[in-house]
Amino acid sequence: MSRPFVIAVASEKGGVGKTTIATNLAVYLKALREDLPVTIASFDNHFSVDQMFALGPHPEKTIADLLEGCPLEKLAVQGQYGVQYIASFRRLQPPTQSPSWLRQKVSSSTLEGILILDTRPILDWFTEAALLSADMVLVPIKDRAALVNAGSLRQVVSAAGRAENLWLLPSLVDSRARLNAEVRVHEFLIYAARERDYRVLDICISKSPKVEGLSSGFSSRIRPVLTHARNTSVHGQFKALAEFVLSNVATEMFENQRPVNDGCEFTGLPAARCRRLVAECPCCCQQSLNHDGHFFLDLNSRRRGFLHHACFEQFFSGLDMDLEPPEETLALTIEGPGLVSAESRITAHLFDTDTNLAASVELDKEKKHLSEALAVMIGRPLDAAYRELVLINRNLMSPSVQLSDDHYRFFILRRRDVARELRLADLF
């Protein structure tokens, strides 16, 4: 990438584990990918980032210098565990520019790798700036209040056209806590969040006395889970979180290496709608934006593109499904290795014009071309996938028509209905 991949950890509610998640995520990312630069900075005033990563004397330049126009790459200094950090400042004052100014600074930066921004427990200038700069927003939720407060964060990213960047992360939840004899607290949070159409990670950072103790003691140094709490369940949870983030970073890099063909122009469309547009048919790898095709969209990565009609027919040949009208939308669910078996499982679901589930068929794992095409659709190999949902429009359309406001919005609404139906049927 030509700029850093930015992760903002944000919540209006205090005590949900924002800083614990931000700092430990940085350590785990660096441990899993030693060649990938990882930098962390905080807009809060508690100096936790410095207490975990500082080496030697306090740097001369701090996060306050960023607000004065100093480039990011000149502020980052080498810290513990191979992680770079930007020194904190106690009394930050918001600049006169709008919060979107920070995204411009990040976009023009030569800082490489991943930049993690820890935020304040309030939706102020700094938190809004971090949200608008982020390629991924992680919102820790530990109770109903935190879930309700997530709504204001979603409004900010939605207004900027980047609602797909926001993920809720159940955090500091006691795995033993229950609402009743059948429902655990973290299960309720996930269900309630998905009912509100949030994207929720299938990872829960558990409440752990040992992890909480890493930021307490006689020393001012804060210790990471990786080095001082590897015998807890939280260790595996942070590893899974870092792997999820890395998979999204890999997708973003893949997209930057595969731009939309310069010879195909869609005038008048929002830039965000074309940003993850794949220029080639995922089956034959030939140009697909100059011909009628079947539109596809991956729910997680938001990669989108078109299948040639002939490729679509070959792709689903042999399926025990009636692919004639009124069946309109085809949904593919991918469950990655380890969820149900040692291999990925791919299932096709057919929906009619009223978004009623008409049929479901598990696809043949031996079809090599199927796996390769799906890997292009989701932006990574299937053995690196976790839980994916890809929607394909059965109707043959030109790219310009499908990407127009009316058709595109209709498909987005249908995507939500399909996802809801699959969840109600316990198929996704």
Buried (B, 14 or more C-beta within 10 A) or exposed (E): BEBBBBBBBBBBBEEBBBBBBBBBBBBBBBBBBEEBBBBBBBBBEBBBBBBBBBEEEEBEBBBBBBBEEBBBEBBBBEBBBBBBBBBBBEEBEEBEBEBEBBBEBBEEBEBBBBBBBBBBBEBBBBBBBBBBBBBBBBBBBBBEEBBBBBEEBBEBBEEBEBBBBBBBBBBBBEEEEBEEEEEBBBBBBBEBBBEEEBBBBEBBBBBBEEBEEBBEEEEEEBBBBBEBBEEBBBBEBBBBBBBBBBBBBBBBEBBEEBEBBEEBEBEEBEEEBBBBBBBBBBBBBEBBBBBBBBBBBBBBBBBBBBBBBEBBEBBBEEBEBEBEEEBBBBBBBBBBBEEEEEEBBBBBBBBBEEBEBBBBBEBEBEBEEBBBBBBBBBBBBBEBBBEBBBBBBBBBBBBBEBBBEEBBEEBEEBBEBBBBBBBEEEBB
